[in-house]
């Protein structure tokens, strides 16, 4: 089932009805990665986002303890995503379908733009996206591209990849560049080794997507970057979305 409404999708996540990837759902609405850190680390993470706007374009920063974002009135960032990850001391501790039971008043939520937001515009332009057609998660990879550090936060950029026919690449670049809040234009096209991707057939996050002979891999900065940075930085506690399972706002993209 495809949810056309962001509010309906959020309700389905809250009730447990929906737990899949949000790609292809609520077309035209801004989707967001989620990063939650204790207040003591929030300024450093805000600075990290400001220094690295390609992988971490800020949609909204919530006040400490607040779970209802202005970008989706009535929503709850602790219940309205299809899946969450909890990291402790840099290690993935658990995956959950809610984090309300873990919530603390000192937690600060960051909503970070997601490339899923421009996919409906790409499809409307007649460019197919295989992961959506196959109902798979997008493929995501760690790279060798260093982010600008801030405080305790440092590490390499994560990218998402979509195979695009050569004749369509210029059009896809133009479309995605219109949405800097959704990572904007790609960071790389072609040879994955040039950006430090170890094995394009084995993404670290999401699902493998086949690349045909008439296609090139196109890579966008990805909001999973903070998860990898939190691991590299050995952050004592952070909570994120599960890769591909975004918070869908009411904002129009």
Secondary structure, 3 states (H helix, E strand, C coil): CCCCCHHHHHHHHHHCCCCCCCCCCCCCEEEEEEEEEEHHHHHHHHHHHHHCCCCCCEEEECCCCCCCCHHHCCCCCCCCCCCEEEEECCEEEEEECCCHHHCCCCEEEEEEECHHHHHHHHHHCCCCCHHHHCCCCCEEEEEEEECCCECCECCEEEEEEEEEEHHHHHHHHHHHHCCHHHCCCCCEECCHHHHCCCCCCCCCECCCCCCCCCEEEEEEECCCHHHHHHHHCCCCEEEEECCCCCEEEEEEC
